[in-house]
Amino acid sequence: MGSPAADMTRVDPAFAARWYDGWISAWNERKPEMIPGLVTEDFLLDSPTTRHTGWHVQGQAAAADYLRYVVAAYPDLRWEVTAPPMFRSGLARVAFSWRGTGHFSGVLDPPGVPGTGLPFDFSGLEVFDFRAGRACYLNAAYDLLGLMKQIGLYQGTAKAARS
């Protein structure tokens, strides 16, 4: 699956900082209605979660639904920026480092897994491509298996082998 085409110019650092502040605010303030102002109509979100579940998140409505899905499972989730953005020359691509903390106290639905109440603390990198002042592609990287272990959804094969 190809990603939507990005602009072929470097992103202005001041714009990138303002844009990512808006992205983080949409998540931390639980405002999926902010997403359409931040992403293109053909926006594509690719993450360990979407790859694991096979969920195709494309478009403004799907991106807003993805925010709703995540915060329904982790109602007290908080994102924070952990490093300055990184820029690519000759392409509108910016990488942002983050940390997410909270508790799995909601429901992962689908598939309908109730929260364990366990806390989590994980970090990752979001790489966005931009077109005409909005993100058109997100490639996120984080340790999904590590997160699943923290919230009690994965015990590992070593434990099963000892049983």
Secondary structure, 3 states (H helix, E strand, C coil): CCCCCCCCCCCCHHHHHHHHHHHHHHHHCCCHHHHHHCEEEEEEEECHHHHHHCCCEECHHHHHHHHHHHHHHCCCCEEEECCCCEECCCCCEEEEEEEEEEECCCEECCCCEECCCCEEEEEEEEEEEEECCEEEEEEEEECHHHHHHHCCCCCCHHHHHHC
